[in-house]
């Protein structure tokens, strides 16, 4: 059976999910499709092109209905976090201007070109940091936060949920950037 380009991208995303970005090789993608690695080159000229197609798939539909930059960035972060190493894939593709994704152009319509670039870099960085934290926690590589001694006078408090804290810190950072953009907007000369 002959594979299509969408089959190759889907297989690459499955390998990414199982092996992470470092383990996402053309050989593993080919094995996922039960073909020789050379068969992939009928669809993509190189791994960078495949990476770009994977990034495009990860962000497909992001921001299409967003009416403000905050909503756009939250959607983008959620899309990247939904895929193992998705933030690394999308950030790398964007940094090297690979792929056909128009996320920066769409965000620029909402926040201007400089605002879009700033928001994207923040969103990519935060998502990458979040994914690193989540993966490290899943591997047991994080130390548990120190818990204060509980006395009869002090009620017990549960440790904060790290994922909720990461989400909250992302929101706070967005608020800071958006406030800065709003303050800068009246004096900006385009």
C-alpha positions as CSV (number, residue, x, y, z in Angstrom):
1,X,0.0,0.0,0.0
2,X,1.3,3.4,-0.9
3,X,1.6,6.1,1.8
4,X,0.5,9.7,1.3
5,X,2.2,12.8,2.7
6,X,-0.4,13.0,5.4
7,X,0.5,9.4,6.3
8,X,4.1,10.3,6.7
9,X,3.3,13.4,8.9
10,X,1.0,11.3,11.0
11,X,3.6,8.6,11.4
12,X,6.2,11.3,12.4
13,X,3.9,12.6,15.0
14,X,3.4,9.1,16.4
15,X,7.2,8.7,16.6
16,X,7.4,12.1,18.3
17,X,4.9,11.0,20.8
18,X,6.7,7.8,21.6
19,X,10.3,8.9,21.3
20,X,10.4,12.6,21.7
21,X,12.1,15.0,19.3
22,X,15.6,13.6,19.8
23,X,14.3,10.1,18.8
24,X,12.2,11.3,15.9
25,X,14.5,10.1,13.1
26,X,13.6,9.4,9.4
27,X,14.5,5.7,10.1
28,X,11.9,5.5,12.9
29,X,9.3,7.3,10.8
30,X,9.9,4.8,8.0
31,X,9.7,1.9,10.4
32,X,6.4,3.2,11.7
33,X,5.1,3.0,8.1
34,X,6.9,-0.3,7.4
35,X,8.9,1.2,4.5
36,X,12.5,1.8,3.8
37,X,13.8,5.3,4.8
38,X,14.4,6.2,1.1
39,X,10.6,5.9,0.5
40,X,10.0,8.9,2.7
41,X,12.0,11.1,0.3
42,X,9.3,10.7,-2.3
43,X,7.2,12.9,0.0
44,X,9.7,15.1,1.8
45,X,13.2,16.2,0.6
46,X,14.7,16.2,4.1
47,X,14.0,16.0,7.9
48,X,13.7,19.8,8.2
49,X,10.7,19.8,5.8
50,X,9.1,17.0,7.8
51,X,9.7,18.9,11.0
52,X,7.9,21.9,9.3
53,X,5.0,19.8,8.3
54,X,4.7,18.4,11.8
55,X,4.7,21.9,13.2
56,X,2.0,23.0,10.8
57,X,-0.1,20.0,11.8
58,X,0.4,20.8,15.6
59,X,-0.8,24.4,15.1
60,X,-3.5,23.8,12.5
61,X,-6.5,25.9,13.4
62,X,-4.8,27.8,16.2
63,X,-6.1,31.4,16.5
64,X,-8.6,31.2,13.6
65,X,-11.4,32.4,15.8
66,X,-9.3,34.3,18.3
67,X,-10.4,37.9,18.8
68,X,-7.6,39.0,21.0
69,X,-3.9,38.2,21.5
70,X,-4.3,36.5,24.9
71,X,-6.9,34.0,23.5
72,X,-4.6,33.3,20.6
73,X,-1.5,32.6,22.8
74,X,-3.5,30.3,25.2
75,X,-4.7,28.3,22.2
76,X,-1.2,28.1,20.8
77,X,0.3,27.0,24.1
78,X,-2.5,24.4,24.6
79,X,-1.9,23.0,21.0
80,X,1.9,22.7,21.6
81,X,1.4,21.1,25.1
82,X,-1.0,18.5,23.6
83,X,1.9,16.9,21.7
84,X,5.1,15.6,23.3
85,X,7.9,18.0,22.5
86,X,5.3,20.0,20.5
87,X,6.7,23.3,21.7
88,X,10.2,22.3,20.5
89,X,8.9,21.3,17.1
90,X,6.8,24.5,16.6
91,X,9.5,26.8,18.0
92,X,12.2,25.3,15.9
93,X,10.1,25.5,12.7
94,X,9.2,29.1,13.5
95,X,12.8,30.1,14.3
96,X,14.1,28.7,11.0
97,X,11.0,30.0,9.1
98,X,10.1,26.5,8.0
99,X,6.7,25.4,7.0
100,X,3.6,27.1,5.8
101,X,2.0,28.0,9.2
102,X,0.9,31.6,9.4
103,X,0.6,31.8,13.2
104,X,2.9,34.9,13.4
105,X,1.0,36.7,10.6
106,X,-2.4,35.9,12.3
107,X,-1.1,37.1,15.7
108,X,0.3,40.2,14.1
109,X,-3.2,41.1,13.0
110,X,-4.2,41.2,16.7
111,X,-1.0,42.6,18.3
112,X,1.1,44.2,15.5
113,X,4.3,42.7,14.2
114,X,6.5,43.5,17.2
115,X,3.8,42.4,19.6
116,X,3.3,39.2,17.8
117,X,7.0,38.3,17.8
118,X,7.3,39.1,21.5
119,X,4.2,37.1,22.4
120,X,5.3,34.1,20.2
121,X,8.7,34.0,21.8
122,X,7.2,34.1,25.3
123,X,4.6,31.5,24.4
124,X,7.2,29.2,22.8
125,X,9.5,29.6,25.8
126,X,6.9,29.0,28.4
127,X,5.5,26.0,26.6
128,X,9.0,24.5,26.3
129,X,9.7,25.1,29.9
130,X,6.3,23.6,30.9
131,X,6.9,20.5,28.8
132,X,10.4,20.0,30.3
133,X,8.9,20.3,33.8
134,X,6.0,17.9,33.0
135,X,8.4,15.3,31.4
136,X,10.9,15.6,34.3
137,X,8.0,15.1,36.8
138,X,6.8,12.1,34.9
139,X,10.3,10.6,35.1
140,X,10.5,11.3,38.8
141,X,13.4,13.7,38.2
142,X,12.0,16.6,40.2
143,X,12.4,16.9,43.9
144,X,9.2,17.3,45.9
145,X,8.9,20.8,47.3
146,X,9.7,21.1,51.0
147,X,6.6,21.0,53.1
148,X,6.3,23.2,56.2
149,X,6.0,21.4,59.5
150,X,2.3,21.0,60.5
151,X,1.4,22.1,64.0
152,X,-1.9,22.0,65.8
153,X,-2.1,25.8,65.4
154,X,-1.5,25.7,61.6
155,X,-4.1,24.1,59.4
156,X,-2.8,21.6,56.8
157,X,-2.5,23.0,53.3
158,X,-2.1,20.8,50.2
159,X,0.9,21.4,48.0
160,X,0.0,23.6,45.0
161,X,-0.6,21.7,41.8
162,X,2.5,22.4,39.7
163,X,0.6,22.3,36.4
164,X,-1.9,24.8,37.7
165,X,0.9,27.1,38.8
166,X,2.6,26.8,35.4
167,X,-0.7,27.8,33.8
168,X,-1.2,30.7,36.2
169,X,2.4,31.9,35.6
170,X,1.8,31.8,31.8
171,X,-1.4,33.9,32.3
172,X,0.5,36.4,34.5
173,X,3.3,36.8,32.0
174,X,0.8,37.3,29.2
175,X,-0.9,40.0,31.2
176,X,2.4,41.8,31.7
177,X,3.3,41.7,28.1
178,X,-0.1,42.8,26.9
179,X,-0.1,45.7,29.4
180,X,3.2,46.8,28.1
181,X,2.0,46.5,24.5
182,X,-1.1,48.6,25.4
183,X,1.1,51.2,27.1
184,X,3.4,51.3,24.1
185,X,0.7,51.4,21.4
186,X,-0.2,55.2,21.5
187,X,3.5,56.2,21.0
188,X,4.4,53.6,18.5
189,X,5.3,55.0,15.0
190,X,4.8,52.4,12.3
